[in-house]
Amino acid sequence: MLAYSGAHHEGVTGSSPPSKVSVLIIRPKWLDLILTGRKVWEIRGAPSKKVGQMIYLAASGSAAILGRAMLEAVHGPLSGAQ
């Protein structure tokens, strides 16, 4: 599970991120919740080593960068009971 803070829309919709950055691709309905501050964590299939780094956010099905967030923590992997 990824926990992040400070998610916000990029100033220019569809902009390209700077080189050598991480882009997290998220389904549009979840990305909207993240960018409006109503969702602050994301369950992924594998842990990330990008803790403490700014990550860019893109909607699946689009190459456009729509926002960015600071990756605050990684929890897991979680057990089946969790």
DRENPA-951641 format. One line per 10 residues: number of its first residue (from 0); their letters; for each residue y, z, x of N, C-alpha, C, O. Coordinates in nm, 2 decimals. Each point is the difference from the previous one (the first is absolute). Last residue first. Example, Ala and Ser with C-alpha at 12.3 -4.5 7.8 and 13.67 -1.06 7.14 Angstrom:
2
1) sa) -0.22/0.71/1.28/0.11/0.00/0.09/0.11/0.08/-0.08/0.11/0.01/0.05 | -0.68/-0.02/-0.02/0.12/0.00/-0.09/0.12/0.00/0.09/0.00/0.07/0.10
This chain:
82
81) qagslpghva) -0.92/0.59/-0.53/0.14/0.01/-0.01/0.07/-0.11/-0.07/0.12/-0.01/-0.02 | -0.59/0.03/0.10/0.03/0.10/-0.09/0.16/0.02/-0.02/0.05/0.05/-0.10 | -0.25/-0.35/0.42/-0.02/-0.05/-0.13/0.04/0.10/-0.11/0.04/-0.04/-0.11 | 0.20/0.08/0.58/-0.14/0.00/-0.04/0.00/-0.06/-0.14/0.10/-0.01/-0.07 | 0.29/-0.12/0.43/-0.04/0.09/-0.11/-0.15/-0.01/-0.03/-0.05/-0.11/0.01 | 0.32/0.00/0.48/-0.06/-0.06/-0.13/-0.04/0.12/-0.10/-0.04/0.10/0.05 | 0.45/0.01/0.09/-0.13/-0.06/-0.03/-0.07/-0.05/0.13/0.05/0.02/0.11 | 0.48/0.00/-0.20/-0.10/0.10/-0.04/-0.13/-0.07/-0.03/0.00/-0.10/-0.07 | 0.51/0.02/0.32/-0.12/-0.06/-0.04/-0.10/0.11/-0.03/-0.02/0.08/0.09 | 0.60/-0.13/-0.06/-0.13/0.06/0.03/-0.11/-0.09/-0.05/0.02/-0.08/-0.08
71) elmargliaa) 0.46/-0.06/0.09/0.01/0.14/0.03/-0.14/0.06/0.04/0.00/0.09/0.10 | 0.27/-0.58/-0.12/-0.13/0.05/-0.02/0.00/0.14/0.06/0.00/0.02/0.12 | 0.42/-0.30/-0.32/-0.05/0.07/0.11/-0.14/0.05/-0.03/-0.01/0.07/-0.10 | 0.24/-0.52/-0.12/-0.02/0.14/-0.01/-0.04/0.06/0.13/-0.06/-0.07/0.08 | 0.27/-0.42/-0.37/-0.06/0.07/0.12/0.00/0.15/-0.03/0.06/0.05/-0.09 | -0.02/-0.58/-0.18/0.05/0.13/0.03/-0.06/0.06/0.12/-0.07/-0.07/0.08 | -0.01/-0.38/-0.25/0.08/0.05/-0.11/0.06/0.14/0.03/0.09/0.05/-0.07 | -0.29/-0.53/0.30/0.01/0.14/0.03/0.10/0.05/-0.11/0.11/-0.04/-0.01 | -0.43/-0.41/-0.03/0.13/0.06/0.01/-0.01/0.15/0.02/-0.08/0.07/-0.06 | -0.27/-0.41/-0.02/0.03/0.02/0.14/0.13/0.08/0.02/0.04/0.02/0.11
61) sgsaalyimq) -0.41/-0.03/-0.54/0.13/-0.04/0.05/0.01/0.03/0.15/-0.05/0.10/0.04 | -0.32/0.03/-0.31/0.03/-0.13/-0.06/0.13/-0.06/0.05/0.04/-0.11/-0.05 | -0.08/0.63/0.06/-0.11/-0.09/0.02/0.03/-0.13/-0.07/0.06/0.00/-0.11 | 0.34/0.30/0.30/-0.09/-0.02/-0.12/-0.11/-0.09/0.03/0.02/-0.11/0.06 | 0.23/0.42/0.31/0.00/-0.13/-0.06/-0.09/0.00/-0.12/-0.10/0.08/0.00 | 0.37/0.26/0.40/-0.08/-0.01/-0.12/0.02/-0.14/-0.07/0.11/-0.05/-0.02 | -0.06/0.33/0.54/0.06/-0.09/-0.10/-0.10/-0.02/-0.11/-0.12/0.01/0.02 | 0.19/0.42/0.34/-0.08/-0.11/-0.04/0.07/-0.08/-0.11/0.07/0.05/-0.08 | 0.04/0.34/0.49/0.04/-0.07/-0.11/-0.09/-0.12/-0.03/-0.04/-0.07/0.09 | -0.13/0.53/0.16/0.07/-0.13/0.02/0.05/-0.06/-0.13/-0.06/0.04/-0.11
51) gvkkspagri) -0.20/0.37/0.19/0.12/0.02/0.06/0.08/-0.13/0.02/0.11/0.00/0.06 | -0.62/-0.05/-0.11/0.07/0.12/-0.05/0.13/0.01/0.09/0.00/-0.01/0.12 | -0.38/-0.33/-0.12/0.15/-0.03/0.00/0.08/0.12/-0.04/0.12/-0.02/-0.04 | -0.61/-0.10/0.05/0.04/0.07/0.12/0.15/-0.01/0.02/0.06/0.02/0.11 | -0.43/-0.02/-0.56/0.10/-0.07/0.08/0.04/0.08/0.13/0.00/0.12/-0.01 | -0.47/-0.16/-0.34/0.12/0.07/0.04/0.09/-0.08/0.09/-0.04/-0.11/0.05 | -0.27/-0.10/-0.45/-0.01/0.05/0.14/0.12/0.07/0.04/0.11/-0.03/-0.05 | -0.17/-0.14/-0.39/-0.14/0.00/0.04/-0.02/0.05/0.14/-0.11/0.04/0.04 | 0.52/0.13/-0.37/-0.04/-0.13/0.07/-0.14/0.02/0.04/-0.05/0.11/0.01 | 0.46/0.12/-0.35/-0.14/0.01/0.05/-0.04/-0.13/0.05/0.01/-0.11/-0.06
41) ewvkrgtlil) 0.49/0.35/0.01/-0.08/-0.12/-0.02/-0.14/0.02/0.05/-0.01/0.05/0.12 | 0.52/0.23/-0.27/-0.12/-0.01/0.08/-0.08/-0.12/-0.05/0.02/-0.05/-0.11 | 0.39/0.19/-0.10/0.03/0.04/0.14/-0.13/0.00/0.09/0.01/0.04/0.11 | 0.25/-0.21/-0.61/-0.13/0.01/0.06/0.03/0.02/0.15/0.07/-0.08/0.07 | 0.29/0.04/-0.36/-0.09/0.06/-0.09/-0.14/0.01/0.05/-0.09/0.06/-0.06 | 0.51/-0.28/0.25/-0.02/0.14/0.03/-0.10/0.08/-0.09/-0.01/0.12/0.01 | 0.15/-0.60/0.03/0.08/0.08/-0.09/-0.02/0.15/0.02/0.06/0.08/-0.08 | -0.32/-0.40/0.32/0.14/-0.03/0.03/0.10/0.07/-0.09/0.12/0.02/0.04 | -0.59/0.02/-0.11/0.03/0.05/0.13/0.15/-0.01/0.02/0.07/0.09/0.05 | -0.24/-0.29/-0.43/0.00/0.15/-0.02/0.04/0.06/0.14/0.07/0.10/0.00
31) dlwkpriilv) -0.13/-0.56/-0.01/0.12/0.03/-0.08/0.01/0.15/-0.01/0.11/0.06/0.01 | -0.50/-0.23/0.19/0.11/-0.01/0.09/0.13/0.04/-0.07/0.09/0.06/0.05 | -0.49/-0.09/-0.30/0.01/0.12/0.08/0.12/0.00/0.09/0.06/0.10/0.03 | -0.14/-0.48/-0.29/0.03/0.11/-0.09/0.01/0.13/0.08/0.08/0.09/-0.04 | -0.20/-0.50/0.28/0.14/0.01/-0.05/0.03/0.12/-0.09/0.10/0.07/0.02 | -0.48/-0.06/0.37/0.01/-0.07/-0.13/0.14/0.03/-0.06/0.05/0.11/0.01 | -0.10/-0.10/0.52/-0.03/0.09/-0.12/0.02/-0.08/-0.12/0.08/-0.09/-0.01 | -0.09/0.08/0.59/0.00/-0.09/-0.12/-0.06/0.09/-0.11/-0.11/0.05/0.00 | 0.37/0.05/0.49/-0.10/0.05/-0.09/0.01/-0.08/-0.13/0.10/-0.01/-0.06 | 0.05/-0.05/0.61/0.03/-0.03/-0.14/-0.12/0.05/-0.09/-0.12/-0.04/0.03
21) svksppssgt) 0.35/0.13/0.50/-0.11/0.01/-0.10/0.04/-0.03/-0.14/0.11/0.05/-0.04 | 0.10/-0.25/0.53/0.01/0.12/-0.09/-0.13/-0.01/-0.09/-0.06/-0.10/-0.01 | 0.25/-0.23/0.36/-0.09/0.11/0.04/0.02/0.13/-0.08/0.02/0.11/0.05 | 0.38/-0.45/-0.11/-0.13/-0.02/0.06/-0.07/0.13/0.04/0.07/0.10/0.02 | 0.26/-0.10/-0.44/0.02/-0.03/0.15/-0.14/-0.02/0.06/-0.10/0.04/-0.07 | 0.13/-0.17/-0.44/0.01/0.12/0.08/0.03/-0.04/0.15/-0.03/-0.11/0.04 | 0.18/-0.19/-0.48/-0.11/0.02/0.10/0.02/0.12/0.08/0.12/0.04/0.03 | 0.06/-0.14/-0.55/0.03/-0.01/0.14/-0.13/0.02/0.08/-0.10/0.05/-0.04 | 0.18/-0.03/-0.46/-0.07/-0.11/0.07/0.03/-0.02/0.15/-0.04/-0.10/0.05 | 0.39/0.36/-0.32/-0.13/-0.02/-0.05/-0.06/-0.13/0.06/0.06/-0.10/0.02
11) vgehhagsya) 0.30/0.45/0.17/-0.01/-0.14/-0.03/-0.14/-0.02/-0.04/-0.10/0.01/0.07 | 0.23/0.43/0.02/0.13/-0.06/-0.04/-0.02/-0.15/-0.04/0.07/-0.04/-0.09 | -0.48/0.38/0.05/0.07/-0.06/0.11/0.13/-0.06/-0.06/0.00/-0.04/-0.12 | -0.24/0.47/-0.11/0.01/-0.15/0.00/0.07/-0.05/0.12/0.10/0.07/0.04 | -0.35/0.41/-0.02/0.11/-0.07/-0.06/-0.01/-0.15/0.01/-0.07/-0.05/0.09 | -0.17/0.58/0.04/-0.02/-0.14/-0.04/0.12/-0.05/-0.07/0.06/0.06/-0.08 | -0.16/0.39/0.30/0.12/-0.09/0.02/-0.03/-0.15/-0.04/0.07/-0.08/0.06 | -0.50/0.36/0.06/0.13/0.05/-0.06/0.10/-0.11/0.03/-0.01/-0.09/0.08 | -0.58/0.17/-0.11/0.12/-0.05/0.06/0.13/0.05/-0.07/-0.01/0.05/-0.11 | -0.58/-0.02/0.19/0.12/0.06/-0.06/0.12/-0.05/0.07/0.01/0.00/0.12
1) lm) -0.56/-0.16/-0.19/0.12/0.00/0.08/0.11/0.07/-0.08/0.01/-0.02/-0.12 | -0.58/0.04/0.14/0.12/0.00/-0.08/0.12/0.00/0.09/0.01/0.08/0.10
